[in-house]
Amino acid sequence: MDLFTYYQSTSSHRVRIALALKGLDHTVIPVNLMRVADVYLLPQLYAARRYGAELEV
């Protein structure tokens, strides 16, 4: 079983504890969520705010 984790995620810690208590084998795959946000989220935000225009609410 693969477990994708982020070091600051309390949910990931709880899942790791539960897997350990149940004795299930798993592979921890660290994911940097800040990097994921930079790569995938920020381009969309910049496109929405083209030329510094504000988004209408």
C-alpha positions in Angstrom: 0.0 0.0 0.0 1.3 3.5 -0.9 0.8 6.3 1.5 1.4 9.8 0.2 2.3 12.1 3.1 3.2 15.6 3.9 5.4 16.1 7.0 3.0 18.7 8.5 -0.2 16.7 7.8 -1.7 15.5 11.0 -4.0 13.3 9.0 -1.0 11.5 7.5 0.4 10.9 11.0 -2.9 9.4 12.1 -3.1 7.1 9.1 0.6 6.0 9.7 -0.3 5.2 13.3 -3.4 3.2 12.3 -1.4 1.2 9.7 1.3 0.5 12.3 -1.2 -0.7 14.9 -2.9 -3.0 12.4 0.4 -4.3 11.2 -0.2 -3.4 7.6 2.8 -3.0 5.2 2.9 0.3 3.5 5.4 2.5 1.6 5.6 6.1 2.7 5.9 8.5 -0.3 6.6 12.1 0.8 4.9 14.8 -1.2 5.8 18.5 -0.9 2.4 20.1 -1.0 3.9 23.6 -1.2 5.7 22.6 -4.4 2.5 21.0 -5.8 0.7 24.3 -5.1 3.4 26.3 -6.8 3.4 24.1 -9.9 -0.4 23.5 -10.3 -2.2 26.2 -8.4 -0.2 29.4 -8.9 -0.4 29.4 -12.7 -4.2 29.3 -12.5 -4.2 32.2 -10.0 -1.8 34.3 -12.1 -4.0 33.6 -15.2 -7.1 34.8 -13.3 -5.3 38.0 -12.2 -3.8 38.8 -15.6 -2.1 42.3 -15.6 -2.8 42.6 -11.8 -6.5 42.9 -12.3 -8.6 42.1 -9.2 -11.1 39.2 -9.3 -14.7 40.3 -8.9 -16.5 38.9 -5.8 
